[in-house]
Amino acid sequence: MTGKEMKVVAIHAGLECGIIGEKYPGMEMASIGPDMWDVHTPDEKVNIPSVGRFWELLKGILAKV
């Protein structure tokens, strides 16, 4: 959808995936979102262009469901 190859990386995020995964072992899941830094701090930042790309990706995924 974006014209770019997907990258699978491990980052310190996706708390919800951990909580849900604990209740449903073996469930496949992914945590997706815009590019953000210093989340949940007074210095929290988001890359504005990445929000638009994420929105288009999410709409495309939901259209296929």
For each residue, the residues with C-beta under 8 A, 3 or more apart:
1: 56 57 60
2: 53 56 57
3:
4:
5:
6:
7:
8:
9:
10:
11: 14
12:
13: 31 33 39
14: 11 17 18 31
15: 18 19
16: 19 20 31
17: 14 20 21 29 30 31
18: 14 15 21 22
19: 15 16 22 23
20: 16 17 23 24 27 29
21: 17 18 24 25 27 29
22: 18 19 25
23: 19 20
24: 20 21 27
25: 21 22
26:
27: 20 21 24
28:
29: 17 20 21
30: 17
31: 13 14 16 17
32: 54 57 58
33: 13 36 54
34: 46 47 50 51 53 54
35: 46 47 50
36: 33 39 44 45 46 47
37: 43 44 45
38: 41 43 44 45
39: 13 36 44
40: 44
41: 38 44
42:
43: 37 38
44: 36 37 38 39 40 41
45: 36 37 38
46: 34 35 36 50 51
47: 34 35 36 50 51
48: 51 52
49: 52 53
50: 34 35 46 47 53 54
51: 34 46 47 48 54 55
52: 48 49 55 56
53: 2 34 49 50 56 57
54: 32 33 34 50 51 57 58
55: 51 52 58 59
56: 1 2 52 53 59 60
57: 1 2 32 53 54 60 61
58: 32 54 55 61 62
59: 55 56 62 63
60: 1 56 57 63 64
61: 57 58 64 65
62: 58 59 65
63: 59 60
64: 60 61
65: 61 62
